[in-house]
């Protein structure tokens, strides 16, 4: 996946978001939510890939949101064309789709796609998702359980996450991570908001084993305890297996700081929204 640029990499103007969707109703809904929840952001809407390319040629954008199905091409082809524009080689391109998870598990997204969003999460969540790219914010009191067996790598990553206002608890193994989660469930330790784990860990259990224990043994679904998995394994089958086992998202190694932090902050916000709805229902 391409690294997401900072706003300074483009220009000093207000952030400009391009929304590409063949459905006028859906496009207007997305545009309306973004304008309401992201004041100061210029939103441009078009219904096809050619007009999207024309809009980008007229003025650079800071983020592209596109559906997979467009009247003249698919979203993946649009992403390829956007990348060919000299000022947009690294702009974040987000696929917004009702079946994004299926494409993710099938590993059908190309490296031109920066990230994806499932429409089932709702347009307010989409605004929060896009905010993470165009207006990065700290998430106060976000507690990350970070599982990494290399102390050198862990030290560097912990400092990176802490710079963004996250509280990081480092576990050296999957076994230690499970103990910390169990203690949090029993209210013997502070709660865990999100788990960030490497796949390959020293010890009897891997990051994949940790993921399965969280989902199956503890019964914590993706909304209650998000799990983001870091992997250097480019095998699509292995990546799909992690997503089917319950990973909320994958981050490819080598890790790009802005992308990792954006994904973690978004999962934290989603989890808090889900917990708030659960409390209200109770």
PyMOL commands that set and color helices and strands:
alter all, ss='L'
color gray80, all
select helices_A, chain A and resi 7-9+24-37+49-58+75-84+100-105+119-121+123-134+151-163+174-185+207-217+236-244+257-281
alter helices_A, ss='H'
color red, helices_A
select strands_A, chain A and resi 16-20+42-46+63-66+92-97+115-118+143-147+167-171+194-198+226-231+249-252
alter strands_A, ss='S'
color yellow, strands_A
deselect
rebuild
show_as cartoon
